[in-house]
Amino acid sequence: MKHGKMTRDQAIAVAGKEIVDKLDYENCEPTSRCQTDGDDSVEFSAALRFVDADGDSRCLTAYYYQQPEALEGVEDLGSMDWEINGYEIA
């Protein structure tokens, strides 16, 4: 099951545009999480901590997915096409 059910607009509504824009430039790392629904995509994520409007410390995570065959033989992951699949806030 893919993570990141929030859209960019929903993430901006909670975290603010500045935090969401900043997250775009954070390096993502593989999560090593196995998909359990037959989806064989490889999950990557990047996260930033922020303080919400209530003064609570929160974490905004962006999720990215790549197909295993797209990763074969790739030495520089920065050369790949990275698109955020969705966001989560904890």
C-alpha positions as CSV (number, residue, x, y, z in Angstrom):
1,M,0.0,0.0,0.0
2,K,1.4,3.3,-1.0
3,H,1.7,6.0,1.6
4,G,1.1,9.7,1.3
5,K,-2.6,10.2,0.9
6,M,-2.4,14.0,1.3
7,T,-2.2,16.3,-1.7
8,R,0.3,19.1,-1.9
9,D,-2.5,21.6,-1.3
10,Q,-3.6,19.7,1.8
11,A,0.0,19.6,3.1
12,I,0.3,23.4,2.5
13,A,-2.9,24.0,4.5
14,V,-1.3,22.4,7.5
15,A,2.4,22.9,7.2
16,G,2.6,26.1,5.2
17,K,3.9,26.7,1.7
18,E,7.4,27.5,2.9
19,I,7.8,24.1,4.5
20,V,6.3,22.2,1.6
21,D,8.5,24.0,-0.9
22,K,11.6,23.4,1.3
23,L,10.7,19.6,1.4
24,D,10.9,19.6,-2.5
25,Y,14.7,20.1,-2.1
26,E,15.4,17.5,0.6
27,N,17.1,14.3,-0.5
28,C,14.8,11.3,-0.3
29,E,16.0,7.9,0.9
30,P,14.7,4.4,0.4
31,T,12.4,3.3,3.3
32,S,13.0,-0.4,2.9
33,R,9.3,-0.9,3.5
34,C,7.8,-3.8,1.6
35,Q,4.6,-3.3,-0.3
36,T,2.0,-5.8,0.8
37,D,-0.7,-5.3,-1.8
38,G,1.1,-6.8,-4.8
39,D,2.7,-3.5,-5.8
40,D,6.4,-4.0,-6.4
41,S,7.4,-0.3,-6.5
42,V,10.2,0.9,-4.3
43,E,9.3,3.5,-1.7
44,F,11.5,6.5,-0.9
45,S,10.7,9.4,1.5
46,A,12.0,12.7,2.7
47,A,10.8,14.5,5.8
48,L,11.0,17.9,7.6
49,R,10.0,18.9,11.1
50,F,7.8,22.0,11.6
51,V,5.7,23.7,14.2
52,D,2.0,23.9,13.3
53,A,-0.5,26.7,14.0
54,D,-1.2,25.3,17.5
55,G,2.5,25.3,18.4
56,D,2.9,21.5,18.1
57,S,6.0,19.9,16.6
58,R,5.0,17.9,13.6
59,C,6.7,16.0,10.8
60,L,5.8,16.4,7.1
61,T,6.9,13.4,5.0
62,A,6.8,13.2,1.2
63,Y,6.7,9.8,-0.5
64,Y,8.2,8.9,-3.8
65,Y,7.9,5.6,-5.7
66,Q,10.1,4.1,-8.4
67,Q,9.6,0.8,-10.3
68,P,12.4,-1.7,-9.7
69,E,13.3,-2.0,-13.3
70,A,13.9,1.8,-13.4
71,L,16.5,1.5,-10.7
72,E,18.5,-1.3,-12.3
73,G,22.0,-0.2,-13.2
74,V,21.4,3.4,-12.0
75,E,24.5,4.6,-10.1
76,D,23.3,8.2,-9.6
77,L,19.8,8.3,-8.2
78,G,19.8,12.1,-8.7
79,S,19.6,11.5,-12.4
80,M,16.2,9.9,-12.1
81,D,12.8,11.6,-12.5
82,W,11.5,12.2,-9.0
83,E,7.8,13.1,-8.5
84,I,6.1,13.3,-5.1
85,N,3.3,10.7,-4.8
86,G,1.8,12.3,-1.7
87,Y,2.3,13.6,1.8
88,E,1.7,12.6,5.4
89,I,1.9,14.6,8.6
90,A,2.6,13.0,11.9
